[in-house]
Amino acid sequence: MASESTHSPGAGAVDPRVLRSRAAALAAARAILLEDGWEAVTHVAVAARGGIGRTTLYRHWPDTIALLRDVLREQMEIDHTVPTGVLRDDLTSELDVLRGQLHRPPLERTMRAVIERAPTHPAYGELKEFLYQEGSRVLGEIVRSAVARGELDARLDPSRAVDQLAGPLIYRRLLAGQTFTAAYVHDLVDDFLRAHRPRS
């Protein structure tokens, strides 16, 4: 494959060929991740599946961790819900995304591996921080918006709210090894809303 320039000749715009190859690589990597797990996401496998030169892949992602981070970012963007402003519905919908991820074996294995390796491997530590920040982003936005609308106690700390909402799911699945249904999520949200109604 010919070498790709990041910019089109005589212009400041990104070369469409670069965008296409990047999109194709991420699509191939995401398919591999969801089918075979994070261990299978390698430059060799992505190049073969996406029909992309390995040189191009290494230009975009010098190592596997960088590639995995962008694959997970794209998967989260796909999975995240779009808040509607209806608090209970928004919380249950976004938490149900997390429930689905935790029950999807390739994604669950990825989370477990990142958590396990993070304390001794700086790159995995950065990946874990990314997973936390990006994974909790929409949930935090929902809580902050609800506080601003007066639907939740003004004293509620959004980061603590995320812990209270997402924490039980992660604990139940990754530590206790139990499965749970959408009904568990609904009950968790209802308990949270009762605990954090606005106070006079």
C-alpha positions, -999 to +999 in steps of 0.1 A: +000+000+000+013+035-008+023+057+019-005+081+030+000+118+038-020+132+066-030+163+045-042+167+010-018+186-013-021+224-010-048+223+016-050+221+054-078+195+054-071+159+064-066+136+034-099+116+029-078+085+023-063+088+058-098+091+073-110+061+053-081+039+063-084+050+100-121+042+100-115+008+083-089+000+109-111+009+138-140-011+123-118-041+119-103-038+153-138-034+169-151-065+152-121-085+164-125-072+199-162-081+201-156-115+185-124-127+200-115-104+229-088-078+235-059-103+232-067-107+195-065-070+187-031-068+171-017-048+142-012-080+122-048-091+128-063-057+121-042-052+089-054-086+076-091-081+084-093-044+073-071-047+042-048-020+055-010-018+054+007-025+087+029+006+081-003+027+081-015+011+113+018+018+131+017+054+119-017+059+136-011+036+166+025+029+175+015+002+200-014-021+207-025-002+238-030+030+217-050+010+192-071-007+219-078+027+236-092+041+203-112+010+197-128+012+232-134+049+227-153+042+195-173+013+211-183+035+240-194+063+217-216+037+199-229+023+232-236+056+251-272+068+251-283+103+242-300+119+273-336+130+268-340+151+299-363+125+315-342+116+346-353+081+354-353+070+318-319+085+311-303+069+342-318+034+335-309+036+298-273+046+304-268+020+332-283-006+310-255+001+286-230-008+313-250-039+322-248-050+286-211-044+284-205-063+316-224-093+303-207-093+269-177-117+274-151-100+252-157-066+268-159-081+303-126-098+298-111-066+286-122-047+317-109-075+340-075-075+322-071-037+323-080-036+360-056-065+368-026-050+349-031-013+357-012-014+390+021-026+375+019-014+338+016+024+333+000+020+299-027-001+313-031+023+342-037+051+317-062+029+298-080+022+331-083+059+338-096+064+303-122+037+307-134+053+340-136+088+326-152+079+293-174+052+308-188+076+334-190+107+312-226+105+301-239+093+335-222+123+351-237+146+325-272+132+333-267+138+371-253+173+367-282+183+344-307+169+368-291+189+397-293+220+376-330+214+368-337+209+405-346+172+401-318+161+424-305+175+457-282+204+449-257+191+474-252+159+455-217+153+442-219+140+406-188+119+409-202+102+441-235+098+423-217+079+395-201+056+421-234+049+437-251+041+404-223+023+385-204+008+414-230-019+423-231-032+388-193-034+385-190-050+420-218-075+413-204-086+380-166-083+382-161-092+418-191-113+428-193-129+393-231-127+393-254-119+364-283-095+367-312-082+346-326-048+337-349-051+367-319-049+390-309-017+372-344-002+375-345-009+413-310+006+417-321+038+400-353+040+420-334+036+453-309+063+441-337+087+432-355+082+466-322+089+484-314+121+465-347+139+461-343+177+464-345+188+500-361+220+513 
